[in-house]
Amino acid sequence: MRRIAVLSNEVKVASVSAVCIMALVVVLKNVLHVPAEQLSRDIIVFTIIYSVFWMIPWLSARREKKSWFDGALLWSLLIVVVTAGIIAVYAV
């Protein structure tokens, strides 16, 4: 019998964050044509924002009482919404 590897919530949220930040850079640079100087400055802020999302499931996993905030789906959806919001701000 094969054993299937199961990813923890921390890894799932970190993976979604990494994919979203890479997609954000590609869209801002190649689709919306944001200048490289502005993008390199702003990407530092975006990295800080996404690193907070990486830490939330890790901190909630240490608690004894679990809630619906602990799931990877909620935080992954929030990351996608934030990414879409950032793209919308640049598109306007």
Secondary structure, DSSP 8 states (H G I E B T S, - for coil): --------HHHHHHHHHHHHHHHHHHIIIIIS---HHHHHHHHHHHHHHHHHHHHHHHHHHTSSS--GGG-HHHHHHHHHHHHHHHHHHHH-
